[in-house]
Amino acid sequence: DMLMWKGERKAILSPDKSVGCGICIGSCGEHAITHPLYPEMNLQPKQKADITLFSCSYFPEPELPKDLDIVQYRVPCIGSVMPKDVQQILEHNSHKVALLS
């Protein structure tokens, strides 16, 4: 729920209403929301991988090519992947990003 709190609109999470999709994680610009099924992402600059792959946990496990350096994250819902994180991954961590859902 988006509610007013101390003069600002804030997301107030209700665990009893949650379906576990993780979209709230993607909506939070500060990564202040955690979820036990959402992977910890390493977004520190490093040698770039060929591809970073995000796949919905409901999507069948993909068969990945062996000749590519692929970093894979399984997320509760592809909607929980923040565009800002994809941009940061492309700038610092990977040449390409793929989303499977």
ROSE-4610 file (N, C-alpha, C; in Angstrom, 1 decimal, always signed):
// ROSE-4610
residu = [D/D/D/M/M/M/L/L/L/M/M/M/W/W/W/K/K/K/G/G/G/E/E/E/R/R/R/K/K/K/A/A/A/I/I/I/L/L/L/S/S/S/P/P/P/D/D/D/K/K/K/S/S/S/V/V/V/G/G/G/C/C/C/G/G/G/I/I/I/C/C/C/I/I/I/G/G/G/S/S/S/C/C/C/G/G/G/E/E/E/H/H/H/A/A/A/I/I/I/T/T/T/H/H/H/P/P/P/L/L/L/Y/Y/Y/P/P/P/E/E/E/M/M/M/N/N/N/L/L/L/Q/Q/Q/P/P/P/K/K/K/Q/Q/Q/K/K/K/A/A/A/D/D/D/I/I/I/T/T/T/L/L/L/F/F/F/S/S/S/C/C/C/S/S/S/Y/Y/Y/F/F/F/P/P/P/E/E/E/P/P/P/E/E/E/L/L/L/P/P/P/K/K/K/D/D/D/L/L/L/D/D/D/I/I/I/V/V/V/Q/Q/Q/Y/Y/Y/R/R/R/V/V/V/P/P/P/C/C/C/I/I/I/G/G/G/S/S/S/V/V/V/M/M/M/P/P/P/K/K/K/D/D/D/V/V/V/Q/Q/Q/Q/Q/Q/I/I/I/L/L/L/E/E/E/H/H/H/N/N/N/S/S/S/H/H/H/K/K/K/V/V/V/A/A/A/L/L/L/L/L/L/S/S/S]
num = [1/1/1/2/2/2/3/3/3/4/4/4/5/5/5/6/6/6/7/7/7/8/8/8/9/9/9/10/10/10/11/11/11/12/12/12/13/13/13/14/14/14/15/15/15/16/16/16/17/17/17/18/18/18/19/19/19/20/20/20/21/21/21/22/22/22/23/23/23/24/24/24/25/25/25/26/26/26/27/27/27/28/28/28/29/29/29/30/30/30/31/31/31/32/32/32/33/33/33/34/34/34/35/35/35/36/36/36/37/37/37/38/38/38/39/39/39/40/40/40/41/41/41/42/42/42/43/43/43/44/44/44/45/45/45/46/46/46/47/47/47/48/48/48/49/49/49/50/50/50/51/51/51/52/52/52/53/53/53/54/54/54/55/55/55/56/56/56/57/57/57/58/58/58/59/59/59/60/60/60/61/61/61/62/62/62/63/63/63/64/64/64/65/65/65/66/66/66/67/67/67/68/68/68/69/69/69/70/70/70/71/71/71/72/72/72/73/73/73/74/74/74/75/75/75/76/76/76/77/77/77/78/78/78/79/79/79/80/80/80/81/81/81/82/82/82/83/83/83/84/84/84/85/85/85/86/86/86/87/87/87/88/88/88/89/89/89/90/90/90/91/91/91/92/92/92/93/93/93/94/94/94/95/95/95/96/96/96/97/97/97/98/98/98/99/99/99/100/100/100/101/101/101]
x = [+0.8/+0.0/+0.9/+0.5/+1.2/+0.5/+1.1/+0.4/+1.3/+0.6/+1.3/+1.9/+3.2/+3.9/+4.9/+4.7/+5.5/+5.6/+4.5/+4.4/+4.9/+5.3/+5.8/+5.0/+4.9/+4.3/+5.3/+4.9/+5.8/+5.1/+5.8/+5.3/+5.2/+4.0/+3.8/+3.5/+4.4/+4.2/+3.4/+2.4/+1.6/+1.8/+2.6/+3.0/+1.7/+0.6/-0.6/-1.2/-0.8/-1.3/-0.3/+0.9/+1.9/+1.7/+2.0/+1.9/+3.3/+4.4/+5.7/+6.4/+5.8/+6.3/+7.6/+7.9/+9.1/+9.0/+7.9/+7.8/+8.1/+7.8/+8.1/+9.6/+10.4/+11.9/+12.3/+11.8/+12.1/+11.6/+10.6/+10.1/+10.8/+11.7/+12.4/+13.8/+14.0/+15.2/+16.5/+16.3/+17.4/+17.7/+17.0/+17.2/+16.9/+16.0/+15.7/+14.8/+14.2/+13.3/+14.0/+13.9/+14.5/+13.5/+13.8/+12.9/+13.8/+13.4/+14.2/+14.5/+13.6/+13.7/+14.4/+14.7/+15.4/+16.9/+17.6/+19.1/+19.8/+20.9/+21.8/+22.6/+22.5/+23.2/+24.5/+25.5/+26.8/+26.9/+26.7/+26.8/+28.0/+29.1/+30.3/+31.0/+31.7/+32.4/+33.4/+33.5/+34.4/+34.6/+35.4/+35.5/+34.1/+33.8/+32.4/+32.2/+31.0/+30.6/+30.0/+29.8/+29.2/+27.7/+27.0/+25.6/+25.2/+24.3/+23.7/+22.3/+21.8/+20.5/+19.7/+18.5/+17.5/+16.4/+16.0/+14.8/+13.9/+12.6/+11.5/+11.7/+11.5/+11.6/+10.5/+9.5/+8.4/+8.8/+9.8/+10.3/+11.1/+11.0/+11.8/+13.3/+14.1/+15.6/+16.1/+16.7/+17.2/+18.5/+18.6/+19.9/+20.8/+21.9/+22.8/+24.0/+24.4/+25.6/+26.8/+27.7/+28.8/+30.0/+30.0/+31.1/+31.0/+30.0/+29.8/+29.9/+30.4/+30.5/+29.2/+28.3/+27.0/+26.8/+26.3/+25.9/+24.4/+23.9/+22.4/+21.8/+20.7/+19.9/+18.5/+18.0/+16.6/+15.8/+14.8/+14.0/+12.6/+11.9/+10.5/+9.6/+9.9/+9.1/+10.0/+9.9/+10.8/+10.5/+9.3/+8.9/+9.6/+10.3/+11.1/+12.5/+12.9/+14.2/+14.1/+14.9/+14.9/+15.6/+15.0/+15.7/+17.0/+17.1/+18.3/+19.4/+19.0/+20.0/+20.5/+19.6/+20.0/+21.0/+20.7/+21.6/+23.0/+23.0/+24.3/+25.0/+24.3/+25.0/+25.6/+24.9/+25.4/+26.6/+26.6/+27.8/+29.0/+28.8/+29.9/+30.1/+29.1/+29.2/+29.0/+28.4/+28.0/+27.8/+28.1/+27.9/+26.5/+25.7/+24.3/+23.5/+22.2/+21.3/+20.1/+19.7/+18.6/+17.6/+16.3/+15.2/+14.3/+14.2/+13.3/+12.1/+10.9/+9.8/+8.6]
y = [-1.2/+0.0/+1.2/+2.2/+3.5/+4.5/+4.8/+5.7/+6.9/+7.9/+9.1/+8.8/+9.1/+8.9/+10.1/+10.9/+12.1/+13.0/+13.2/+14.1/+13.5/+12.2/+11.6/+10.3/+10.0/+8.7/+7.6/+6.6/+5.5/+4.2/+3.2/+1.9/+1.2/+0.7/+0.0/-1.4/-2.3/-3.7/-4.5/-5.2/-6.1/-7.5/-8.2/-9.6/-10.5/-10.2/-11.0/-10.8/-9.7/-9.5/-10.0/-10.3/-10.6/-12.0/-12.0/-13.2/-13.7/-13.0/-13.4/-13.2/-12.3/-12.0/-11.2/-10.4/-9.6/-8.3/-8.0/-6.7/-5.5/-5.6/-4.5/-4.3/-5.4/-5.3/-4.4/-4.7/-3.9/-2.5/-2.2/-0.9/+0.0/-0.6/+0.1/+0.5/+1.8/+2.3/+2.1/+1.9/+1.8/+0.3/-0.6/-2.1/-2.3/-1.6/-1.7/-2.8/-3.5/-4.6/-5.9/-6.9/-8.2/-9.2/-10.3/-11.5/-12.7/-13.7/-14.9/-15.6/-15.4/-16.1/-15.2/-14.0/-13.1/-13.1/-13.4/-13.6/-12.3/-12.4/-11.3/-11.0/-9.8/-9.5/-8.8/-9.2/-8.6/-7.6/-6.3/-5.3/-4.4/-5.0/-4.3/-4.4/-3.3/-3.4/-4.5/-5.2/-6.4/-6.6/-7.6/-8.0/-8.4/-7.9/-8.1/-9.6/-10.1/-11.4/-11.2/-12.3/-12.2/-11.8/-12.5/-12.3/-12.4/-11.5/-11.7/-12.1/-13.2/-13.8/-13.8/-13.1/-13.2/-14.1/-15.1/-15.9/-16.1/-16.0/-16.2/-17.6/-17.7/-19.0/-20.0/-19.5/-20.4/-20.8/-20.1/-20.5/-21.7/-22.7/-23.9/-23.5/-24.3/-24.0/-24.1/-23.0/-23.0/-23.8/-24.3/-25.0/-23.9/-23.6/-22.5/-23.0/-22.2/-22.5/-22.6/-23.6/-23.8/-22.9/-22.3/-21.5/-20.0/-19.6/-18.2/-18.1/-16.9/-16.6/-16.0/-16.8/-16.3/-16.3/-15.1/-15.0/-15.1/-16.1/-16.3/-16.0/-15.3/-15.1/-15.6/-16.4/-16.8/-15.9/-15.2/-14.3/-14.8/-14.3/-14.8/-14.4/-13.2/-12.7/-11.7/-11.8/-11.0/-9.5/-9.2/-7.8/-7.2/-8.0/-7.5/-7.1/-7.2/-6.8/-5.3/-4.5/-3.1/-2.6/-1.8/-1.2/-0.6/+0.1/+0.7/-0.3/-1.5/-2.6/-3.1/-3.3/-3.7/-2.7/-1.4/-0.4/-0.5/-0.7/-0.8/-2.1/-3.2/-4.4/-4.2/-3.5/-3.3/-2.4/-1.5/-0.5/-1.2/-2.1/-2.6/-4.1/-4.9/-6.3/-7.2/-6.8/-7.7/-7.0/-7.7/-7.1/-7.1/-8.1/-8.2/-8.7/-8.4/-8.8/-9.5/-10.7/-11.4/-11.6/-11.5/-11.7/-12.8/-13.9/-15.0/-15.1/-15.1/-15.3/-16.0]
z = [+0.0/+0.0/+0.0/-0.8/-0.8/+0.1/+1.2/+2.2/+2.6/+3.1/+3.5/+4.9/+5.0/+6.3/+6.5/+7.5/+7.8/+6.6/+5.9/+4.8/+3.4/+3.4/+2.2/+1.9/+0.6/+0.2/+0.4/+1.1/+1.5/+1.2/+0.8/+0.6/+2.0/+2.4/+3.6/+3.2/+3.5/+3.1/+4.1/+3.6/+4.4/+4.1/+4.9/+4.6/+4.4/+5.0/+4.8/+3.5/+2.8/+1.4/+0.3/+0.7/-0.2/-0.9/-2.2/-3.0/-3.3/-2.8/-2.9/-4.3/-5.1/-6.4/-6.4/-5.4/-5.3/-6.1/-6.7/-7.5/-6.5/-5.3/-4.3/-4.3/-4.4/-4.4/-5.5/-6.7/-7.9/-7.9/-7.1/-7.0/-6.0/-5.2/-4.1/-4.7/-4.9/-5.4/-4.6/-3.3/-2.4/-2.0/-2.6/-2.2/-0.7/-0.1/+1.3/+1.6/+0.6/+0.8/+0.5/+1.3/+1.0/+1.0/+0.4/+0.3/+0.3/+1.0/+1.1/-0.2/-1.2/-2.5/-3.5/-3.2/-4.1/-3.9/-5.0/-4.9/-4.5/-3.8/-3.5/-4.8/-5.4/-6.6/-6.3/-7.0/-6.9/-8.1/-7.8/-8.8/-8.8/-8.1/-8.1/-9.4/-9.9/-11.1/-11.1/-12.2/-12.4/-13.9/-14.2/-15.6/-16.1/-17.3/-17.7/-18.2/-17.7/-18.2/-19.6/-20.4/-21.7/-21.5/-20.6/-20.4/-19.0/-18.5/-17.2/-17.5/-17.0/-17.2/-16.0/-16.1/-15.1/-15.6/-14.7/-15.1/-13.9/-14.3/-13.3/-12.7/-11.4/-10.8/-11.3/-11.9/-12.5/-14.0/-14.5/-15.9/-15.8/-16.7/-16.6/-16.6/-15.9/-15.9/-17.3/-17.8/-19.2/-19.4/-20.6/-20.9/-21.5/-20.8/-21.2/-22.0/-23.0/-23.7/-22.8/-23.0/-22.2/-22.5/-23.7/-24.2/-23.8/-23.1/-22.7/-21.2/-20.8/-19.4/-19.0/-18.3/-18.0/-16.5/-16.0/-14.6/-14.6/-13.8/-13.8/-12.4/-12.4/-11.2/-11.5/-10.5/-10.5/-9.6/-10.0/-9.2/-9.1/-8.0/-7.8/-9.0/-9.6/-10.7/-11.5/-12.8/-13.6/-13.4/-13.0/-12.7/-11.5/-10.7/-9.6/-10.0/-11.3/-11.8/-12.1/-11.4/-11.6/-12.9/-13.7/-14.9/-14.5/-13.3/-12.8/-12.6/-12.1/-11.9/-13.3/-14.2/-15.6/-16.2/-16.0/-16.6/-15.9/-14.6/-13.9/-14.3/-14.5/-14.9/-16.3/-17.2/-18.5/-18.5/-17.6/-17.5/-16.9/-15.9/-15.1/-15.1/-15.4/-15.1/-16.3/-17.3/-18.4/-19.7/-20.8/-22.1/-22.5/-22.1/-22.4/-21.2/-21.2/-20.2/-20.8/-20.4/-20.9/-19.8/-20.1/-19.1/-19.6/-18.9/-19.3/-18.3/-18.8/-17.9/-18.6]
